[in-house]
Amino acid sequence: MKKMAASLSIAALAVGAFAAAHVPSADAAMVPLAQVQAGDLIRGESFPAVYYYGRDGFRYVFPNDRTYFTWYSNFDSVKYISDADLAKIQIGGNVTYKPGVKMIKINTDPKTYAVDAGGTLRWVTTEAAAVALYGSNWNQQIDDVPDAFFPNYRLSDEHITSAGDFNRASVSAAATDVNRDKNLAAPRYVDITANGFGGTVTIPANTAVKFTNTDTANHTATADDLTWGTGTLRPNESFSRYFRNPGTYTFFDSLNPDLKGTIIAQ
């Protein structure tokens, strides 16, 4: 194990937006937001950061190049949208490594982990298991993940002590895209009109709700206990929020307090 631990120390990755040279030229044609579809790679005009547009309507951040290249081999399919349109898409979180492609670790933890479905980490407890799964150059198949991004992953109690404990090819093939790996689903849509929110809405827990102001006046959706809110939505503006836990969520329009709504997550 000492040999394995010593081999795990590799250079930390640079964090932040991708270098501009990695992305198509700035004169690429702009795509209207209405033409952006779930699963697309998008970026704005001014900055080279690339995002994954999720099925839930949020954009997901690639923390660095190495995360990106576990999913894609190039930037050929990136779509350019305006900075204004990019700002309309809320950030939903960070993309994690594609399952089965690499092992990862952090500087403050000597353990090496295989990445399983949904960003689940499984400790590779022996060098023999690492060799069997990742080859004789297993120590070159490890990336350091900055501590700040380690909480994006979940630690599993199921460790890997032999090759039979983990099927790299199977978990990688199952993760056909980020949508599937993160189990992202289309949001439930709630239109805000002059008459309110359309009554009680029942959704499965851990579902995103997209509030859209379809009226000609400004509106909000604000929790009765003031723990969340859309802020002021002008006509045609939207705001999305996940309702992670089961419960009854009541809200009102702070600009028109007589307008009330309820979401039941179950």
C-alpha positions in Angstrom: 0.0 0.0 0.0 2.9 2.4 0.6 4.0 2.0 -3.0 0.4 2.7 -4.1 0.0 5.7 -1.9 3.3 7.1 -3.1 2.2 6.7 -6.7 -1.0 8.6 -6.2 0.5 12.1 -5.8 0.1 13.8 -9.2 0.0 17.4 -10.2 -3.2 19.3 -9.3 -5.5 20.3 -12.1 -6.0 23.9 -13.2 -9.5 25.1 -12.3 -11.7 27.5 -14.2 -12.8 28.2 -17.7 -11.2 26.3 -20.6 -8.5 28.0 -22.6 -9.9 29.9 -25.6 -7.8 27.8 -28.0 -9.9 24.7 -27.0 -13.1 26.2 -28.3 -14.3 27.1 -31.8 -13.4 30.6 -33.0 -15.4 33.6 -31.8 -16.9 34.2 -35.2 -19.0 31.0 -35.0 -22.7 31.5 -35.8 -24.9 32.4 -32.8 -27.7 30.0 -32.0 -31.1 31.3 -30.7 -31.9 30.1 -27.2 -35.1 28.5 -28.6 -32.9 26.1 -30.6 -30.9 24.9 -27.7 -31.9 21.4 -26.7 -31.2 19.2 -23.7 -27.8 17.6 -24.0 -26.2 20.4 -26.0 -22.9 21.9 -25.2 -23.1 25.7 -24.9 -21.0 28.8 -24.3 -21.5 32.5 -24.4 -19.8 35.2 -26.5 -17.4 36.7 -24.0 -16.0 33.8 -22.0 -14.7 30.4 -23.1 -16.4 28.3 -20.4 -18.4 25.5 -21.8 -21.6 24.2 -20.2 -23.8 21.2 -20.5 -27.5 22.0 -21.0 -29.4 19.6 -18.9 -32.8 18.1 -19.5 -34.0 19.9 -16.4 -33.3 23.3 -18.0 -30.2 24.1 -16.0 -26.7 24.4 -17.3 -24.0 22.3 -15.7 -20.3 23.4 -15.3 -17.3 21.4 -16.4 -14.9 22.3 -13.5 -11.8 21.8 -15.7 -10.6 20.3 -19.0 -9.9 16.8 -17.6 -13.5 16.4 -16.5 -14.7 17.5 -19.9 -12.5 15.1 -21.8 -13.8 12.1 -19.9 -17.1 12.9 -21.8 -16.0 14.4 -25.1 -13.0 14.2 -27.3 -13.3 17.7 -28.8 -15.3 20.9 -28.9 -16.8 20.5 -32.3 -20.4 20.4 -31.2 -20.3 23.4 -28.9 -23.1 25.9 -29.7 -22.6 29.6 -29.3 -25.4 31.6 -27.7 -25.5 35.3 -26.7 -24.3 36.3 -23.2 -27.8 37.5 -22.5 -29.3 34.1 -23.3 -26.6 32.3 -21.4 -27.5 34.4 -18.3 -31.1 33.2 -18.6 -30.1 29.6 -17.9 -29.4 29.0 -14.2 -26.4 27.0 -13.1 -27.5 23.6 -11.7 -24.1 22.3 -10.5 -20.9 20.7 -11.7 -20.4 17.8 -14.0 -18.5 14.9 -12.5 -16.2 12.5 -14.2 -17.7 10.0 -16.6 -18.0 6.7 -14.7 -15.3 4.1 -15.4 -12.9 6.4 -17.3 -10.5 7.5 -14.7 -9.7 7.1 -11.0 -9.5 10.2 -8.9 -8.1 11.4 -5.6 -7.5 14.6 -3.6 -4.3 15.8 -2.1 -5.6 15.6 1.5 -6.9 12.0 1.1 -4.4 9.2 0.3 -7.2 6.9 -1.0 -7.8 6.4 -4.7 -11.3 6.1 -6.0 -13.0 4.7 -9.1 -15.9 6.7 -10.4 -19.2 4.8 -10.5 -22.6 6.0 -11.7 -23.8 9.4 -10.7 -20.4 10.6 -9.3 -20.3 7.8 -6.7 -16.8 7.1 -5.6 -15.6 3.6 -4.7 -12.3 3.2 -2.9 -9.8 1.0 -4.8 -8.2 -0.7 -1.8 -5.3 -2.6 -3.4 -2.8 -2.1 -6.1 -3.7 -5.5 -7.6 -7.2 -4.3 -8.1 -6.0 -1.1 -9.7 -3.7 -3.0 -12.1 -6.5 -5.5 -13.0 -9.0 -2.7 -13.8 -6.8 0.1 -15.2 -3.7 -1.8 -16.5 0.0 -1.7 -15.6 0.0 2.1 -16.0 -2.8 2.4 -13.5 -0.9 5.2 -11.7 -1.2 7.3 -14.8 -5.0 6.9 -14.8 -5.5 9.0 -11.7 -6.5 12.6 -11.7 -6.3 14.9 -8.7 -9.6 16.7 -8.1 -9.4 20.0 -6.3 -10.8 19.8 -2.8 -13.4 22.4 -3.6 -15.0 20.1 -6.1 -14.7 16.8 -4.1 -18.2 17.4 -2.4 -19.7 17.0 -5.9 -19.1 13.3 -5.5 -20.6 10.8 -3.1 -18.6 8.2 -1.2 -19.8 4.6 -1.4 -19.4 2.0 1.4 -18.8 -0.6 -1.4 -15.1 -0.8 -1.8 -13.1 -2.4 -4.7 -10.7 -5.1 -3.6 -10.6 -7.1 -6.8 -11.4 -6.7 -10.5 -14.7 -8.5 -10.0 -16.0 -5.7 -7.8 -16.2 -3.2 -10.6 -17.1 -3.4 -14.3 -15.5 -0.3 -15.9 -16.9 -1.0 -19.4 -20.4 -1.6 -18.1 -20.7 1.6 -16.0 -19.1 3.7 -18.7 -21.4 2.4 -21.4 -24.4 3.0 -19.2 -23.5 6.7 -18.8 -24.5 7.6 -22.3 -24.6 11.3 -21.4 -24.6 13.7 -18.4 -28.4 13.7 -18.4 -28.5 10.0 -17.7 -25.6 10.0 -15.3 -27.2 12.7 -13.2 -30.7 11.3 -13.7 -32.0 14.7 -14.9 -35.6 14.9 -15.9 -37.7 17.6 -17.7 -39.0 20.3 -15.3 -42.7 20.8 -14.4 -43.9 24.0 -15.9 -45.9 26.5 -14.0 -47.2 29.5 -15.9 -47.8 32.7 -13.9 -50.8 34.6 -15.3 -52.9 37.5 -14.2 -55.1 35.0 -12.4 -52.3 33.3 -10.5 -50.4 30.0 -10.7 -53.1 27.6 -12.0 -53.9 25.9 -8.7 -52.1 23.1 -6.8 -49.3 21.3 -8.6 -48.3 17.8 -7.5 -44.8 16.6 -8.5 -42.4 13.8 -7.5 -39.8 14.9 -5.0 -36.5 16.0 -6.5 -38.2 17.6 -9.5 -37.4 21.0 -10.9 -40.2 23.5 -11.4 -39.9 26.2 -14.0 -42.0 29.3 -13.3 -42.7 31.4 -16.4 -44.4 34.8 -16.4 -46.8 34.6 -19.3 -48.6 37.8 -18.3 -48.0 41.4 -19.4 -47.3 42.6 -15.9 -44.5 41.7 -13.5 -45.0 38.8 -11.0 -43.1 36.7 -8.4 -43.4 33.3 -6.8 -42.3 33.8 -3.2 -42.4 31.1 -0.5 -44.9 31.9 2.4 -42.0 31.5 4.8 -39.7 33.6 2.6 -37.1 30.8 2.3 -37.1 31.0 -1.5 -38.4 33.1 -4.3 -38.1 33.7 -8.0 -37.4 37.4 -7.7 -39.3 39.8 -10.0 -40.1 38.1 -13.3 -40.9 40.5 -16.1 -43.1 39.2 -19.0 -41.7 36.0 -20.6 -39.0 35.7 -17.9 -38.5 32.3 -16.1 -37.0 30.9 -12.9 -36.4 27.3 -12.0 -36.1 25.6 -8.6 -35.7 22.1 -7.4 -38.1 20.8 -4.8 -35.8 18.1 -3.4 -37.7 16.9 -0.4 -41.3 15.6 0.0 -43.6 18.2 1.5 -46.1 20.9 0.8 -44.7 24.2 -0.5 -47.0 27.2 -0.4 -46.2 30.5 -2.1 -47.6 33.8 -3.3 -47.0 36.7 -5.7 -45.3 39.4 -3.6 -46.4 42.0 -6.2 -50.0 40.7 -6.0 -50.4 39.0 -2.6 -53.9 37.7 -3.4 -52.4 35.3 -5.9 -51.3 32.1 -4.2 -50.1 28.7 -5.2 -49.1 25.3 -3.8 -46.7 22.6 -4.8 -46.9 19.2 -3.3 -43.8 17.1 -3.7 -44.3 13.4 -2.9 
